[in-house]
């Protein structure tokens, strides 16, 4: 029995230059000179601790920006 021919489904483009922004949250925490000191203190916490929170916020912001710039309108 011969199956009916169907048109191939077009491939969805998954690559975007905006995805390169996701390298920022990976590289920035590796820059050791950013937190190589105890001073300054912020709300009683040394630089190392509040920079860790800043890195998390940077990661969330970068991911949100890339998501918004690369999402497709379907529907």
Backbone as CSV, one residue per row, in Angstrom:
resi,resn,N_x,N_y,N_z,CA_x,CA_y,CA_z,C_x,C_y,C_z
1,UNK,0.839,-1.169,0.000,0.000,0.000,0.000,0.890,1.241,0.000
2,UNK,0.540,2.193,-0.804,1.330,3.415,-0.946,0.759,4.476,-0.022
3,UNK,1.647,5.085,0.773,1.203,6.151,1.682,1.109,7.460,0.923
4,UNK,0.144,8.288,1.286,0.034,9.594,0.610,1.233,10.472,0.957
5,UNK,1.669,11.218,-0.041,2.818,12.091,0.183,2.376,13.337,0.936
6,UNK,3.170,13.707,1.914,2.896,14.930,2.670,4.054,15.890,2.457
7,UNK,3.751,17.147,2.576,4.813,18.151,2.421,5.693,18.134,3.661
8,UNK,6.981,18.309,3.453,7.875,18.306,4.619,7.598,19.520,5.506
9,UNK,7.743,19.286,6.778,7.550,20.369,7.745,8.772,21.275,7.686
10,UNK,8.567,22.586,7.538,9.733,23.469,7.483,10.501,23.446,8.802
11,UNK,11.823,23.444,8.696,12.659,23.425,9.891,12.579,24.761,10.589
12,UNK,12.491,24.694,11.872,12.436,25.901,12.685,13.846,26.402,12.918
13,UNK,14.048,27.670,12.713,15.374,28.266,12.911,15.612,28.430,14.402
14,UNK,16.624,27.750,14.920,16.892,27.807,16.354,18.073,28.691,16.690
15,UNK,18.905,28.999,15.725,20.072,29.823,16.004,19.751,31.296,15.878
16,UNK,20.227,32.067,16.802,20.027,33.507,16.774,21.278,34.160,17.333
17,UNK,21.673,35.288,16.774,22.841,35.974,17.334,22.617,36.437,18.770
18,UNK,21.362,36.594,19.173,21.079,37.026,20.544,21.471,35.975,21.564
19,UNK,21.546,34.722,21.149,21.937,33.663,22.083,23.365,33.838,22.584
20,UNK,24.185,34.571,21.847,25.555,34.821,22.295,25.590,35.651,23.571
21,UNK,24.518,36.366,23.875,24.473,37.119,25.127,24.503,36.210,26.351
22,UNK,24.112,34.961,26.176,24.088,34.035,27.305,25.486,33.679,27.804
23,UNK,26.507,34.065,27.078,27.874,33.820,27.539,28.252,34.782,28.669
24,UNK,27.574,35.913,28.756,27.894,36.927,29.767,27.780,36.378,31.188
25,UNK,26.652,35.729,31.571,26.572,35.218,32.941,27.557,34.090,33.243
26,UNK,28.135,33.503,32.223,29.137,32.456,32.443,30.512,33.071,32.666
27,UNK,30.841,34.088,31.897,32.186,34.664,31.931,32.380,35.636,33.092
28,UNK,31.387,36.450,33.378,31.553,37.503,34.396,31.934,36.933,35.770
29,UNK,31.299,35.869,36.278,31.739,35.342,37.578,33.154,34.765,37.569
30,UNK,33.697,34.487,36.399,35.063,33.960,36.321,36.119,35.062,36.405
31,UNK,35.704,36.316,36.362,36.632,37.435,36.468,36.963,37.652,37.942
32,UNK,38.010,36.993,38.395,38.326,36.953,39.822,38.645,38.322,40.409
33,UNK,39.141,39.259,39.606,39.512,40.555,40.145,38.298,41.357,40.617
34,UNK,37.100,40.941,40.220,35.894,41.639,40.678,35.648,41.449,42.170
35,UNK,35.984,40.273,42.691,35.694,39.992,44.101,36.935,39.560,44.871
36,UNK,38.066,40.119,44.513,39.326,39.751,45.126,39.649,40.614,46.349
37,UNK,38.630,41.138,47.000,38.850,42.005,48.148,37.673,41.894,49.104
38,UNK,37.904,42.213,50.381,36.802,42.214,51.344,36.039,43.530,51.286
39,UNK,36.695,44.588,50.931,36.044,45.900,50.896,35.530,46.171,49.502
40,UNK,34.496,46.872,49.289,33.667,47.550,50.276,32.601,46.618,50.841
41,UNK,32.084,47.002,51.967,30.973,46.293,52.582,29.673,46.936,52.142
42,UNK,28.647,46.138,51.997,27.315,46.635,51.653,26.325,45.945,52.578
43,UNK,25.652,46.715,53.396,24.726,46.202,54.398,25.393,45.172,55.310
44,UNK,26.653,45.380,55.601,27.385,44.502,56.499,27.969,43.258,55.854
45,UNK,27.784,43.095,54.554,28.309,41.924,53.849,29.509,42.322,52.999
46,UNK,30.567,41.502,53.010,31.707,41.799,52.155,31.350,41.668,50.675
47,UNK,32.212,42.209,49.845,31.989,42.262,48.397,31.682,40.891,47.799
48,UNK,32.373,39.855,48.245,32.184,38.524,47.665,30.724,38.089,47.720
49,UNK,30.077,38.316,48.860,28.708,37.828,49.040,27.699,38.633,48.226
50,UNK,27.816,39.951,48.224,26.818,40.689,47.449,27.077,40.611,45.959
51,UNK,28.301,40.311,45.557,28.546,40.082,44.131,27.920,38.766,43.660
52,UNK,27.874,37.775,44.544,27.208,36.525,44.169,25.737,36.775,43.860
53,UNK,25.091,37.608,44.670,23.701,37.967,44.400,23.601,38.777,43.104
54,UNK,24.545,39.660,42.871,24.539,40.449,41.635,24.714,39.544,40.413
55,UNK,25.528,38.495,40.528,25.705,37.558,39.415,24.407,36.819,39.118
56,UNK,23.656,36.474,40.150,22.367,35.808,39.948,21.416,36.749,39.224
57,UNK,21.355,38.003,39.669,20.476,38.976,39.020,20.901,39.230,37.572
58,UNK,22.200,39.260,37.320,22.705,39.416,35.958,22.267,38.240,35.083
59,UNK,22.345,37.033,35.629,21.943,35.844,34.872,20.456,35.868,34.544
60,UNK,19.648,36.234,35.512,18.206,36.284,35.285,17.876,37.354,34.248
61,UNK,18.484,38.526,34.382,18.209,39.615,33.437,18.644,39.254,32.019
62,UNK,19.814,38.649,31.887,20.313,38.269,30.566,19.412,37.208,29.931
63,UNK,19.012,36.218,30.716,18.136,35.171,30.200,16.790,35.747,29.777
64,UNK,16.247,36.657,30.557,14.976,37.277,30.213,15.085,38.088,28.925
65,UNK,16.168,38.836,28.775,16.369,39.640,27.561,16.470,38.742,26.335
66,UNK,17.261,37.687,26.427,17.414,36.775,25.282,16.086,36.103,24.969
67,UNK,15.353,35.719,25.981,14.040,35.093,25.750,13.106,36.052,25.022
68,UNK,13.035,37.278,25.493,12.131,38.254,24.875,12.537,38.574,23.438
69,UNK,13.831,38.624,23.157,14.290,38.958,21.823,14.184,37.817,20.821
70,UNK,14.106,36.591,21.310,14.132,35.448,20.400,12.823,34.669,20.352
71,UNK,11.851,35.014,21.152,10.599,34.254,21.101,9.872,34.536,19.796
72,UNK,9.121,33.557,19.363,8.382,33.680,18.112,6.916,33.907,18.426
73,UNK,6.280,34.605,17.551,4.844,34.859,17.694,4.104,33.726,16.997
74,UNK,3.412,32.910,17.774,2.649,31.820,17.195,1.186,32.015,17.536
75,UNK,0.354,31.610,16.623,-1.043,31.684,16.968,-1.781,32.492,15.985
